[in-house]
Every structure is written in structure tokens, then in C-alpha cells.
Amino acid sequence: MLPNPRLPVPTLPNPKLLPPRLPAPTLMLPTLPAPRLNSPTLAKPRFTPPTLPKAKALPMSRCCSSAMAASMI
């Protein structure tokens, strides 16, 4: 009788700690594809220049544009 109520007590804080950790990455993932699908033209210039140099940004933008065109079609 005593060990039973003691088990659910530690199990409750565990799932409580997990949800806040999951929504953090889950929110970051949907936020990235969301702006790309909604406004690909605005999302590309904002993310590509700071992440990659100009030389790499050009081919990447072309690849992204082709990929976006294929996905849109």
C-alpha cells in the first residue's frame, strides 16, 4: 500500500518535465517551415545571407527555389 502511492508521485514530475522540453523543439521546427511555405521570398533572403556567405547563398537560393517550385507544383 505504501510503495504504490510513492511510485505515482515521482512518475508525475517526470512527464511534467518532458512536455516543456518537447514543445520547445516542436515549436522551433514548425516555425521554420511555416514562414517558408507562407512567404518563401521573405524567408529565403532573411535566413540564407546570415547563415551562409554570399558565394554559397546564391547556389543554395537556386536549389531552394527549385525545391520550393517542385513542392509548390
Jmol script that loads the backbone (N, CA, C; Angstrom):
load data "model"
ATOM      1  N   MET A   1       0.841  -1.207   0.000  1.00  0.00           N
ATOM      2  CA  MET A   1       0.000   0.000   0.000  1.00  0.00           C
ATOM      3  C   MET A   1       0.877   1.258   0.000  1.00  0.00           C
ATOM      4  N   LEU A   2       1.940   1.251   0.787  1.00  0.00           N
ATOM      5  CA  LEU A   2       2.796   2.449   0.863  1.00  0.00           C
ATOM      6  C   LEU A   2       3.614   2.657  -0.425  1.00  0.00           C
ATOM      7  N   PRO A   3       4.280   1.617  -0.946  1.00  0.00           N
ATOM      8  CA  PRO A   3       5.106   1.826  -2.153  1.00  0.00           C
ATOM      9  C   PRO A   3       4.268   2.211  -3.375  1.00  0.00           C
ATOM     10  N   ASN A   4       3.008   1.800  -3.412  1.00  0.00           N
ATOM     11  CA  ASN A   4       2.168   2.140  -4.566  1.00  0.00           C
ATOM     12  C   ASN A   4       1.965   3.657  -4.701  1.00  0.00           C
ATOM     13  N   PRO A   5       1.492   4.337  -3.657  1.00  0.00           N
ATOM     14  CA  PRO A   5       1.294   5.795  -3.768  1.00  0.00           C
ATOM     15  C   PRO A   5       2.615   6.528  -3.970  1.00  0.00           C
ATOM     16  N   ARG A   6       3.713   5.935  -3.531  1.00  0.00           N
ATOM     17  CA  ARG A   6       5.015   6.591  -3.694  1.00  0.00           C
ATOM     18  C   ARG A   6       5.471   6.536  -5.152  1.00  0.00           C
ATOM     19  N   LEU A   7       5.088   5.496  -5.874  1.00  0.00           N
ATOM     20  CA  LEU A   7       5.512   5.376  -7.277  1.00  0.00           C
ATOM     21  C   LEU A   7       4.861   6.451  -8.152  1.00  0.00           C
ATOM     22  N   PRO A   8       3.537   6.637  -8.100  1.00  0.00           N
ATOM     23  CA  PRO A   8       2.900   7.645  -8.961  1.00  0.00           C
ATOM     24  C   PRO A   8       3.390   9.058  -8.678  1.00  0.00           C
ATOM     25  N   VAL A   9       3.845   9.311  -7.454  1.00  0.00           N
ATOM     26  CA  VAL A   9       4.333  10.663  -7.121  1.00  0.00           C
ATOM     27  C   VAL A   9       5.565  11.022  -7.963  1.00  0.00           C
ATOM     28  N   PRO A  10       6.614  10.176  -7.991  1.00  0.00           N
ATOM     29  CA  PRO A  10       7.788  10.504  -8.813  1.00  0.00           C
ATOM     30  C   PRO A  10       7.490  10.425 -10.311  1.00  0.00           C
ATOM     31  N   THR A  11       6.515   9.613 -10.703  1.00  0.00           N
ATOM     32  CA  THR A  11       6.206   9.483 -12.130  1.00  0.00           C
ATOM     33  C   THR A  11       5.513  10.740 -12.652  1.00  0.00           C
ATOM     34  N   LEU A  12       4.790  11.461 -11.789  1.00  0.00           N
ATOM     35  CA  LEU A  12       4.100  12.676 -12.245  1.00  0.00           C
ATOM     36  C   LEU A  12       5.086  13.778 -12.642  1.00  0.00           C
ATOM     37  N   PRO A  13       6.072  14.103 -11.804  1.00  0.00           N
ATOM     38  CA  PRO A  13       7.017  15.162 -12.182  1.00  0.00           C
ATOM     39  C   PRO A  13       7.805  14.817 -13.443  1.00  0.00           C
ATOM     40  N   ASN A  14       8.045  13.539 -13.698  1.00  0.00           N
ATOM     41  CA  ASN A  14       8.790  13.157 -14.901  1.00  0.00           C
ATOM     42  C   ASN A  14       8.060  13.601 -16.177  1.00  0.00           C
ATOM     43  N   PRO A  15       6.791  13.208 -16.379  1.00  0.00           N
ATOM     44  CA  PRO A  15       6.064  13.655 -17.580  1.00  0.00           C
ATOM     45  C   PRO A  15       5.890  15.163 -17.607  1.00  0.00           C
ATOM     46  N   LYS A  16       5.816  15.788 -16.421  1.00  0.00           N
ATOM     47  CA  LYS A  16       5.671  17.251 -16.386  1.00  0.00           C
ATOM     48  C   LYS A  16       6.939  17.925 -16.909  1.00  0.00           C
ATOM     49  N   LEU A  17       8.093  17.329 -16.636  1.00  0.00           N
ATOM     50  CA  LEU A  17       9.355  17.912 -17.107  1.00  0.00           C
ATOM     51  C   LEU A  17       9.546  17.640 -18.599  1.00  0.00           C
ATOM     52  N   LEU A  18       9.020  16.532 -19.087  1.00  0.00           N
ATOM     53  CA  LEU A  18       9.192  16.192 -20.501  1.00  0.00           C
ATOM     54  C   LEU A  18       8.394  17.124 -21.425  1.00  0.00           C
ATOM     55  N   PRO A  19       7.101  17.374 -21.177  1.00  0.00           N
ATOM     56  CA  PRO A  19       6.318  18.233 -22.079  1.00  0.00           C
ATOM     57  C   PRO A  19       6.974  19.573 -22.377  1.00  0.00           C
ATOM     58  N   PRO A  20       7.470  20.316 -21.373  1.00  0.00           N
ATOM     59  CA  PRO A  20       8.111  21.600 -21.674  1.00  0.00           C
ATOM     60  C   PRO A  20       9.332  21.435 -22.572  1.00  0.00           C
ATOM     61  N   ARG A  21      10.024  20.303 -22.461  1.00  0.00           N
ATOM     62  CA  ARG A  21      11.193  20.078 -23.313  1.00  0.00           C
ATOM     63  C   ARG A  21      10.757  19.750 -24.737  1.00  0.00           C
ATOM     64  N   LEU A  22       9.670  19.010 -24.892  1.00  0.00           N
ATOM     65  CA  LEU A  22       9.212  18.647 -26.235  1.00  0.00           C
ATOM     66  C   LEU A  22       8.670  19.856 -27.003  1.00  0.00           C
ATOM     67  N   PRO A  23       7.766  20.645 -26.426  1.00  0.00           N
ATOM     68  CA  PRO A  23       7.208  21.790 -27.157  1.00  0.00           C
ATOM     69  C   PRO A  23       8.272  22.766 -27.623  1.00  0.00           C
ATOM     70  N   ALA A  24       9.371  22.883 -26.887  1.00  0.00           N
ATOM     71  CA  ALA A  24      10.429  23.809 -27.303  1.00  0.00           C
ATOM     72  C   ALA A  24      10.943  23.445 -28.703  1.00  0.00           C
ATOM     73  N   PRO A  25      11.440  22.217 -28.939  1.00  0.00           N
ATOM     74  CA  PRO A  25      11.893  21.842 -30.284  1.00  0.00           C
ATOM     75  C   PRO A  25      10.738  21.757 -31.278  1.00  0.00           C
ATOM     76  N   THR A  26       9.574  21.304 -30.823  1.00  0.00           N
ATOM     77  CA  THR A  26       8.438  21.175 -31.738  1.00  0.00           C
ATOM     78  C   THR A  26       8.013  22.546 -32.245  1.00  0.00           C
ATOM     79  N   LEU A  27       8.081  23.563 -31.369  1.00  0.00           N
ATOM     80  CA  LEU A  27       7.707  24.912 -31.800  1.00  0.00           C
ATOM     81  C   LEU A  27       8.748  25.458 -32.773  1.00  0.00           C
ATOM     82  N   MET A  28      10.007  25.161 -32.535  1.00  0.00           N
ATOM     83  CA  MET A  28      11.067  25.666 -33.410  1.00  0.00           C
ATOM     84  C   MET A  28      10.968  25.024 -34.796  1.00  0.00           C
ATOM     85  N   LEU A  29      10.632  23.736 -34.851  1.00  0.00           N
ATOM     86  CA  LEU A  29      10.562  23.062 -36.146  1.00  0.00           C
ATOM     87  C   LEU A  29       9.430  23.620 -37.014  1.00  0.00           C
ATOM     88  N   PRO A  30       8.190  23.676 -36.518  1.00  0.00           N
ATOM     89  CA  PRO A  30       7.094  24.190 -37.356  1.00  0.00           C
ATOM     90  C   PRO A  30       7.272  25.656 -37.723  1.00  0.00           C
ATOM     91  N   THR A  31       7.941  26.427 -36.885  1.00  0.00           N
ATOM     92  CA  THR A  31       8.113  27.850 -37.176  1.00  0.00           C
ATOM     93  C   THR A  31       9.011  28.033 -38.399  1.00  0.00           C
ATOM     94  N   LEU A  32       9.981  27.143 -38.589  1.00  0.00           N
ATOM     95  CA  LEU A  32      10.880  27.295 -39.736  1.00  0.00           C
ATOM     96  C   LEU A  32      10.155  26.983 -41.054  1.00  0.00           C
ATOM     97  N   PRO A  33       9.507  25.813 -41.194  1.00  0.00           N
ATOM     98  CA  PRO A  33       8.813  25.508 -42.454  1.00  0.00           C
ATOM     99  C   PRO A  33       7.609  26.404 -42.688  1.00  0.00           C
ATOM    100  N   ALA A  34       6.962  26.872 -41.623  1.00  0.00           N
ATOM    101  CA  ALA A  34       5.764  27.702 -41.781  1.00  0.00           C
ATOM    102  C   ALA A  34       6.065  28.963 -42.593  1.00  0.00           C
ATOM    103  N   PRO A  35       7.044  29.792 -42.193  1.00  0.00           N
ATOM    104  CA  PRO A  35       7.329  31.009 -42.960  1.00  0.00           C
ATOM    105  C   PRO A  35       7.802  30.689 -44.375  1.00  0.00           C
ATOM    106  N   ARG A  36       8.480  29.560 -44.550  1.00  0.00           N
ATOM    107  CA  ARG A  36       8.963  29.204 -45.887  1.00  0.00           C
ATOM    108  C   ARG A  36       7.784  28.914 -46.814  1.00  0.00           C
ATOM    109  N   LEU A  37       6.767  28.224 -46.291  1.00  0.00           N
ATOM    110  CA  LEU A  37       5.613  27.901 -47.128  1.00  0.00           C
ATOM    111  C   LEU A  37       4.733  29.135 -47.323  1.00  0.00           C
ATOM    112  N   ASN A  38       4.551  29.903 -46.244  1.00  0.00           N
ATOM    113  CA  ASN A  38       3.690  31.085 -46.344  1.00  0.00           C
ATOM    114  C   ASN A  38       4.347  32.178 -47.183  1.00  0.00           C
ATOM    115  N   SER A  39       5.603  32.517 -46.844  1.00  0.00           N
ATOM    116  CA  SER A  39       6.299  33.576 -47.586  1.00  0.00           C
ATOM    117  C   SER A  39       7.724  33.121 -47.898  1.00  0.00           C
ATOM    118  N   PRO A  40       7.896  32.281 -48.906  1.00  0.00           N
ATOM    119  CA  PRO A  40       9.246  31.777 -49.236  1.00  0.00           C
ATOM    120  C   PRO A  40      10.183  32.908 -49.643  1.00  0.00           C
ATOM    121  N   THR A  41       9.665  33.920 -50.341  1.00  0.00           N
ATOM    122  CA  THR A  41      10.523  35.016 -50.812  1.00  0.00           C
ATOM    123  C   THR A  41      11.081  35.790 -49.624  1.00  0.00           C
ATOM    124  N   LEU A  42      10.281  35.968 -48.562  1.00  0.00           N
ATOM    125  CA  LEU A  42      10.746  36.730 -47.400  1.00  0.00           C
ATOM    126  C   LEU A  42      11.653  35.873 -46.526  1.00  0.00           C
ATOM    127  N   ALA A  43      11.338  34.588 -46.406  1.00  0.00           N
ATOM    128  CA  ALA A  43      12.112  33.726 -45.512  1.00  0.00           C
ATOM    129  C   ALA A  43      13.503  33.442 -46.096  1.00  0.00           C
ATOM    130  N   LYS A  44      13.608  33.265 -47.410  1.00  0.00           N
ATOM    131  CA  LYS A  44      14.902  32.920 -48.018  1.00  0.00           C
ATOM    132  C   LYS A  44      15.955  34.009 -47.786  1.00  0.00           C
ATOM    133  N   PRO A  45      15.731  35.252 -48.194  1.00  0.00           N
ATOM    134  CA  PRO A  45      16.772  36.284 -48.037  1.00  0.00           C
ATOM    135  C   PRO A  45      17.138  36.524 -46.576  1.00  0.00           C
ATOM    136  N   ARG A  46      16.189  36.325 -45.666  1.00  0.00           N
ATOM    137  CA  ARG A  46      16.476  36.579 -44.254  1.00  0.00           C
ATOM    138  C   ARG A  46      17.355  35.486 -43.670  1.00  0.00           C
ATOM    139  N   PHE A  47      17.086  34.209 -44.010  1.00  0.00           N
ATOM    140  CA  PHE A  47      17.828  33.109 -43.400  1.00  0.00           C
ATOM    141  C   PHE A  47      19.125  32.811 -44.155  1.00  0.00           C
ATOM    142  N   THR A  48      19.124  32.878 -45.483  1.00  0.00           N
ATOM    143  CA  THR A  48      20.301  32.475 -46.258  1.00  0.00           C
ATOM    144  C   THR A  48      21.498  33.402 -46.046  1.00  0.00           C
ATOM    145  N   PRO A  49      21.367  34.723 -46.137  1.00  0.00           N
ATOM    146  CA  PRO A  49      22.552  35.585 -46.016  1.00  0.00           C
ATOM    147  C   PRO A  49      23.301  35.410 -44.688  1.00  0.00           C
ATOM    148  N   PRO A  50      22.620  35.434 -43.537  1.00  0.00           N
ATOM    149  CA  PRO A  50      23.342  35.315 -42.267  1.00  0.00           C
ATOM    150  C   PRO A  50      23.925  33.923 -42.051  1.00  0.00           C
ATOM    151  N   THR A  51      23.240  32.879 -42.519  1.00  0.00           N
ATOM    152  CA  THR A  51      23.708  31.517 -42.266  1.00  0.00           C
ATOM    153  C   THR A  51      24.849  31.150 -43.209  1.00  0.00           C
ATOM    154  N   LEU A  52      24.772  31.571 -44.472  1.00  0.00           N
ATOM    155  CA  LEU A  52      25.796  31.199 -45.446  1.00  0.00           C
ATOM    156  C   LEU A  52      26.369  32.452 -46.098  1.00  0.00           C
ATOM    157  N   PRO A  53      27.636  32.386 -46.540  1.00  0.00           N
ATOM    158  CA  PRO A  53      28.235  33.530 -47.243  1.00  0.00           C
ATOM    159  C   PRO A  53      27.547  33.777 -48.577  1.00  0.00           C
ATOM    160  N   LYS A  54      27.848  34.910 -49.211  1.00  0.00           N
ATOM    161  CA  LYS A  54      27.179  35.270 -50.468  1.00  0.00           C
ATOM    162  C   LYS A  54      27.444  34.224 -51.550  1.00  0.00           C
ATOM    163  N   ALA A  55      28.667  33.730 -51.631  1.00  0.00           N
ATOM    164  CA  ALA A  55      29.014  32.758 -52.672  1.00  0.00           C
ATOM    165  C   ALA A  55      28.145  31.504 -52.541  1.00  0.00           C
ATOM    166  N   LYS A  56      27.957  31.044 -51.285  1.00  0.00           N
ATOM    167  CA  LYS A  56      27.155  29.839 -51.069  1.00  0.00           C
ATOM    168  C   LYS A  56      25.664  30.165 -51.079  1.00  0.00           C
ATOM    169  N   ALA A  57      25.322  31.396 -50.767  1.00  0.00           N
ATOM    170  CA  ALA A  57      23.911  31.772 -50.699  1.00  0.00           C
ATOM    171  C   ALA A  57      23.279  31.711 -52.092  1.00  0.00           C
ATOM    172  N   LEU A  58      24.058  32.035 -53.120  1.00  0.00           N
ATOM    173  CA  LEU A  58      23.496  32.040 -54.477  1.00  0.00           C
ATOM    174  C   LEU A  58      23.072  30.635 -54.908  1.00  0.00           C
ATOM    175  N   PRO A  59      23.969  29.632 -54.877  1.00  0.00           N
ATOM    176  CA  PRO A  59      23.554  28.283 -55.286  1.00  0.00           C
ATOM    177  C   PRO A  59      22.481  27.708 -54.374  1.00  0.00           C
ATOM    178  N   MET A  60      22.579  27.991 -53.071  1.00  0.00           N
ATOM    179  CA  MET A  60      21.581  27.480 -52.141  1.00  0.00           C
ATOM    180  C   MET A  60      20.213  28.076 -52.454  1.00  0.00           C
ATOM    181  N   SER A  61      20.180  29.373 -52.758  1.00  0.00           N
ATOM    182  CA  SER A  61      18.904  30.017 -53.060  1.00  0.00           C
ATOM    183  C   SER A  61      18.306  29.395 -54.324  1.00  0.00           C
ATOM    184  N   ARG A  62      19.161  29.102 -55.302  1.00  0.00           N
ATOM    185  CA  ARG A  62      18.660  28.478 -56.532  1.00  0.00           C
ATOM    186  C   ARG A  62      18.100  27.092 -56.239  1.00  0.00           C
ATOM    187  N   CYS A  63      18.837  26.329 -55.429  1.00  0.00           N
ATOM    188  CA  CYS A  63      18.364  24.988 -55.074  1.00  0.00           C
ATOM    189  C   CYS A  63      17.049  25.091 -54.296  1.00  0.00           C
ATOM    190  N   CYS A  64      17.004  26.025 -53.376  1.00  0.00           N
ATOM    191  CA  CYS A  64      15.788  26.186 -52.577  1.00  0.00           C
ATOM    192  C   CYS A  64      14.625  26.598 -53.474  1.00  0.00           C
ATOM    193  N   SER A  65      14.904  27.503 -54.407  1.00  0.00           N
ATOM    194  CA  SER A  65      13.839  27.967 -55.298  1.00  0.00           C
ATOM    195  C   SER A  65      13.314  26.801 -56.133  1.00  0.00           C
ATOM    196  N   SER A  66      14.235  25.970 -56.648  1.00  0.00           N
ATOM    197  CA  SER A  66      13.806  24.821 -57.446  1.00  0.00           C
ATOM    198  C   SER A  66      13.033  23.838 -56.572  1.00  0.00           C
ATOM    199  N   ALA A  67      13.532  23.619 -55.353  1.00  0.00           N
ATOM    200  CA  ALA A  67      12.846  22.704 -54.432  1.00  0.00           C
ATOM    201  C   ALA A  67      11.468  23.256 -54.073  1.00  0.00           C
ATOM    202  N   MET A  68      11.404  24.552 -53.796  1.00  0.00           N
ATOM    203  CA  MET A  68      10.125  25.173 -53.457  1.00  0.00           C
ATOM    204  C   MET A  68       9.180  25.090 -54.656  1.00  0.00           C
ATOM    205  N   ALA A  69       9.696  25.338 -55.854  1.00  0.00           N
ATOM    206  CA  ALA A  69       8.856  25.268 -57.052  1.00  0.00           C
ATOM    207  C   ALA A  69       8.304  23.849 -57.210  1.00  0.00           C
ATOM    208  N   ALA A  70       9.166  22.859 -57.018  1.00  0.00           N
ATOM    209  CA  ALA A  70       8.726  21.467 -57.139  1.00  0.00           C
ATOM    210  C   ALA A  70       7.680  21.148 -56.068  1.00  0.00           C
ATOM    211  N   SER A  71       7.914  21.626 -54.847  1.00  0.00           N
ATOM    212  CA  SER A  71       6.969  21.348 -53.762  1.00  0.00           C
ATOM    213  C   SER A  71       5.643  22.074 -54.021  1.00  0.00           C
ATOM    214  N   MET A  72       5.722  23.302 -54.519  1.00  0.00           N
ATOM    215  CA  MET A  72       4.501  24.057 -54.806  1.00  0.00           C
ATOM    216  C   MET A  72       3.711  23.379 -55.918  1.00  0.00           C
ATOM    217  N   ILE A  73       4.422  22.860 -56.926  1.00  0.00           N
ATOM    218  CA  ILE A  73       3.727  22.193 -58.040  1.00  0.00           C
ATOM    219  C   ILE A  73       3.206  20.850 -57.548  1.00  0.00           C
TER     220      ILE A  73
END
end "model"
wireframe off; spacefill off
backbone 0.3
color backbone group
